[in-house]
Amino acid sequence: MSELRELYQSVILDHNKRPRNFRQPEGANRSADGDNPLCGDKLTVYLAVKDGVVEDAGFIGSGCAISKASASLMTEAIKGKRVEEVEKLFAGFHQLVTAPPTAEVESAGLGKLAVFTGVREFPVRVKCATLAWHTMRSALAQGGAPATTE
């Protein structure tokens, strides 16, 4: 295993064991539920959005290591960003994990989220990695319907 792959794996394991923002933030004014029936991942994403800025973000739920780590890193990445920036981050992350394994993908601007680059080698895990992101978008849209990977 390459050193970079080992680093990525350790970041994912750390965020799984000690997820950041594993809470319902005070002042959260948007939320959505997410479900990945294939894997059993279930979570709720909470956002505090004011004047078009995600001031705080958190999540509560259970799931596999990829799912929890993705939610943890996502909540860290979106805090303090304008909704438009969050949408761009979603697009970049989604492309990173859904591109063919041999494709060159631009990861600049993704920061720590680049640790998920290896997920695209395991198509069944892509749903685990993207569940929190789809749920977050549903919360932003105040859609009401639970986000699902199916």
Buried (B, 14 or more C-beta within 10 A) or exposed (E): EEEEEEEBBEBBEBBBEEBBBBBBBEEBBBBBBBBBEEBEBBBBBBBBBEEEBBBBBBBBBEBBBBBBBBBBBBBBBBBEBBBEBBEEBBEBBBBBBBBEEEEEBEBEEBEEBBBBBBBBEEEEBBBBBBBBBBBBBBBBEEEEEBBBBE
